[in-house]
Amino acid sequence: MVYTNLMQRIAIYIISLIIPSVVLAEQPKEWQLSFQKTASKSMDDIVWFHDYILLPIIVAITAFVLFLVIYSCIRFRESKNPVPSTTTHNTFIEIIWTLVPCIILIVMAVPSFKIMYSQDKIPPADVTIKAIGYQWYWGYEYPDENIIFESYMVEEKDLQPSQPRLLTVDNEVFVPVNKVVKVMITANDVLHAWALPSFGVKRDAVPGRINETWFKADRTGTFYGQCSELCGIKHAFMPITVNVVTQDEYEKWLEEAKQKFAKEEKKSDIKLAKKIIQENIR
């Protein structure tokens, strides 16, 4: 049994190297070696920056430092240098090892600033969503549509065969494809973080403060994320599920959601609950 499981894992690993799309999906996969498959321009930029700027520079620096270490061990070993050198300074080398890192940082900074600016500058929104972190679940509002609902993780015993563990929720967020979605993020109690890897989105949810971010999904599908800020004992049980659908499907969902998640009904329920509590206290 152990041998069979080991062979299966090796096979998955080899397939993932040959066919990256098997690993890169809207949710984490076993033996995943890279980012999830992108679904927005922002995440495309992040992956490009990682693959073509950061990774080559890191590999080059690592290889160069390894070469210097090996060369120093061989060239300056005790058997070949019975009398150690007394050199303590070399102006040329000191200039080089100061300027080269500066140039490397500038090369990295220019595209990274461009990506950060594009993420912070929110274009005119087609859909606005407010995400509120609670201990330990997410609440959502569609301010322009008068919709409010809570999103809880589905327990493992209640999962359907196609639903992923620890990522499935009872009420999912719906957004239209190829539309700018602005997300206002806050928290009710402690720090949380609203994160969706496929969209390149991650913002802290801070009590008493609203942070903003945005995304524009370029394909339909169901995308998963999780709270990415240590927020307490059930931090690992605050999944985020976003369904990206066509405009027609989104409008159909809106009609149903306005009946199911009407904001006035939620407010009346809260008022009723408060009234019952006050009466019980008396």
C-alpha positions in Angstrom: 0.0 0.0 0.0 2.8 2.4 0.9 4.7 1.5 -2.3 1.5 2.1 -4.4 0.9 5.5 -2.8 4.5 6.5 -3.4 4.3 5.5 -7.0 1.1 7.5 -7.4 2.7 10.6 -6.0 5.7 10.2 -8.2 3.4 9.8 -11.2 1.5 13.0 -10.3 4.7 14.9 -9.9 6.0 13.8 -13.3 2.7 14.6 -15.0 2.7 18.1 -13.3 6.1 18.8 -14.8 5.1 17.7 -18.3 1.6 19.2 -18.2 1.5 22.2 -15.9 -2.2 22.8 -16.5 -2.9 19.6 -14.5 -1.5 21.3 -11.4 -2.5 24.9 -12.0 -6.2 25.2 -11.3 -8.6 27.4 -9.3 -7.7 25.7 -6.1 -4.5 24.2 -4.6 -3.5 20.7 -5.8 -1.2 18.1 -4.4 2.4 18.5 -5.5 1.7 21.9 -6.9 5.0 23.6 -7.7 3.9 27.1 -8.9 1.0 29.6 -8.8 -2.6 28.7 -9.5 -3.8 29.3 -13.0 -4.3 33.0 -13.5 -7.8 34.5 -14.1 -7.0 38.3 -14.2 -4.5 40.7 -15.7 -3.2 41.6 -12.3 -2.2 37.9 -11.6 -0.8 37.6 -15.1 1.5 40.5 -14.2 2.5 39.0 -10.9 3.4 35.6 -12.5 5.3 37.4 -15.3 7.3 39.4 -12.7 8.1 36.2 -10.8 9.0 34.0 -13.7 11.0 36.5 -15.8 12.4 39.0 -13.3 12.7 37.5 -9.8 13.5 33.9 -10.7 16.3 34.5 -13.2 17.9 37.0 -10.8 17.6 34.6 -7.8 19.1 31.7 -9.8 22.0 33.9 -11.1 22.8 35.2 -7.6 22.7 31.7 -6.1 24.9 30.3 -8.8 27.4 33.1 -8.5 27.6 32.9 -4.7 28.0 29.1 -5.0 30.8 29.6 -7.5 32.6 32.0 -5.1 32.3 29.7 -2.2 33.7 26.7 -4.1 36.4 28.8 -5.7 37.4 30.2 -2.3 37.5 26.8 -0.7 39.8 25.5 -3.4 41.9 28.6 -4.2 42.6 29.7 -0.6 42.8 26.3 1.2 45.4 26.0 3.9 47.6 23.5 2.0 48.0 25.9 -0.9 48.4 29.0 1.2 50.6 28.2 4.2 51.1 31.9 4.7 47.7 33.7 4.7 47.2 36.9 2.8 47.2 40.1 4.8 45.0 42.0 2.3 42.1 43.7 4.1 40.7 46.2 1.5 40.2 46.3 -2.2 38.6 49.5 -3.4 37.6 48.2 -6.8 35.9 45.1 -5.4 34.1 47.2 -2.8 32.7 49.6 -5.4 31.6 46.6 -7.5 29.8 44.8 -4.7 28.0 48.1 -3.8 27.0 49.1 -7.3 25.9 45.8 -8.7 23.3 45.1 -5.9 21.9 48.6 -6.5 21.5 48.0 -10.2 19.8 44.7 -9.5 17.4 46.4 -7.1 16.6 49.1 -9.7 15.9 46.5 -12.3 13.5 44.7 -10.0 11.9 47.9 -8.7 10.8 49.4 -12.0 8.4 46.6 -13.1 7.3 45.9 -9.5 6.3 49.6 -8.9 4.3 49.4 -12.2 2.4 46.3 -11.0 1.8 47.8 -7.5 0.4 51.0 -9.1 -1.9 49.1 -11.4 -3.3 47.1 -8.4 -3.8 50.2 -6.2 -5.4 52.4 -8.9 -9.0 51.2 -9.0 -10.8 51.8 -12.4 -14.5 52.7 -12.5 -16.3 49.7 -11.0 -19.1 47.7 -12.7 -19.8 45.8 -9.5 -19.0 46.8 -5.8 -18.8 44.2 -3.1 -18.2 44.7 0.6 -16.4 41.8 2.4 -16.5 41.7 6.2 -14.4 39.4 8.2 -15.9 37.8 11.3 -14.8 35.2 13.8 -14.9 32.9 11.8 -16.7 33.5 8.6 -17.2 36.1 5.9 -20.1 38.4 5.4 -20.8 40.1 2.1 -22.8 43.1 0.9 -23.7 44.3 -2.6 -24.4 48.0 -1.7 -25.8 48.9 -5.1 -28.2 45.9 -5.1 -29.4 46.0 -1.5 -28.1 42.4 -0.8 -26.4 41.1 2.3 -25.5 37.6 3.4 -23.1 35.5 5.4 -20.8 32.8 3.9 -19.9 29.8 6.1 -17.6 26.9 5.4 -19.5 23.6 4.6 -18.5 20.9 7.1 -16.7 17.9 5.7 -19.6 15.6 6.5 -22.0 17.7 4.4 -19.7 18.0 1.3 -20.9 16.8 -2.1 -18.5 14.6 -4.2 -17.3 17.5 -6.4 -16.8 20.0 -3.5 -13.3 20.6 -2.2 -12.7 20.2 1.6 -12.1 23.4 3.6 -12.9 25.6 0.6 -16.6 25.1 0.0 -19.1 27.6 1.4 -22.9 27.7 1.7 -23.3 31.1 0.1 -21.0 31.9 -2.7 -20.1 35.3 -4.2 -21.2 35.9 -7.8 -19.6 38.3 -10.2 -19.8 38.8 -14.0 -16.9 38.0 -16.2 -14.8 40.7 -17.8 -16.3 43.3 -15.5 -14.4 45.5 -12.9 -15.2 44.3 -9.4 -14.3 46.6 -6.5 -14.0 44.9 -3.2 -14.3 47.0 0.0 -12.8 45.0 2.9 -13.1 45.4 6.6 -13.5 43.3 9.8 -15.9 43.2 12.7 -13.6 41.9 15.4 -9.9 41.1 14.7 -7.6 41.3 11.7 -8.5 39.1 8.7 -7.3 39.1 5.1 -9.4 38.6 2.0 -7.2 36.6 -0.5 -7.9 35.0 -3.9 -4.7 33.7 -5.5 -6.1 33.3 -9.1 -7.0 37.0 -9.1 -3.8 38.2 -7.5 -5.9 39.8 -4.7 -4.9 40.0 -1.0 -6.0 42.8 1.3 -6.1 43.0 5.1 -9.5 43.3 6.8 -9.0 45.8 9.7 -11.7 46.6 12.2 -12.8 50.2 11.9 -11.1 50.7 8.6 -12.0 49.9 4.9 -9.4 48.7 2.5 -10.1 48.6 -1.2 -9.0 46.3 -4.0 -10.3 45.2 -7.4 -10.1 42.5 -10.0 -11.4 41.8 -13.4 -11.9 38.1 -14.1 -11.1 37.2 -17.7 -12.8 33.7 -17.6 -15.7 32.0 -16.0 -15.4 29.4 -13.3 -15.3 28.9 -9.5 -12.3 30.3 -7.7 -11.3 29.6 -4.1 -9.3 31.6 -1.5 -9.0 31.7 2.3 -8.4 34.2 5.1 -4.7 34.9 5.0 -4.2 36.6 8.4 -3.9 34.6 11.6 -7.2 35.5 13.3 -7.8 32.9 15.9 -8.6 29.3 16.5 -10.7 28.8 13.4 -8.5 30.8 11.0 -8.2 27.8 8.7 -12.0 27.6 8.3 -12.7 30.9 6.6 -12.8 30.0 2.9 -13.7 32.4 0.1 -15.6 31.1 -3.0 -16.2 33.4 -6.0 -18.3 32.3 -9.0 -17.4 34.1 -12.2 -20.4 33.8 -14.5 -21.7 35.4 -17.7 -23.7 38.6 -17.5 -27.0 36.8 -18.1 -26.2 34.3 -15.4 -25.2 37.1 -13.0 -28.4 39.1 -13.6 -30.4 35.9 -13.0 -28.5 35.3 -9.7 -29.2 39.0 -8.7 -32.9 38.5 -9.1 -32.9 35.4 -6.9 -30.4 37.0 -4.4 -32.6 40.1 -4.0 -35.4 37.9 -2.8 -33.2 35.6 -0.7 -30.7 38.1 0.8 -32.8 41.3 1.0 -31.0 43.8 3.2 -34.1 45.1 4.9 -35.0 41.6 6.0 -31.6 41.1 7.5 -32.0 44.4 9.4 -35.4 43.4 10.7 -34.1 40.1 11.8 -31.3 41.8 13.7 -33.7 44.2 15.3 -36.0 41.3 16.3 -33.1 39.4 17.8 -32.0 42.5 19.8 -35.5 43.0 21.1 -35.8 39.4 22.2 -32.4 39.6 24.0 -33.5 42.9 25.8 -36.8 41.3 26.9 -35.0 38.3 28.2 -32.6 40.5 30.2 -35.5 42.4 31.8 
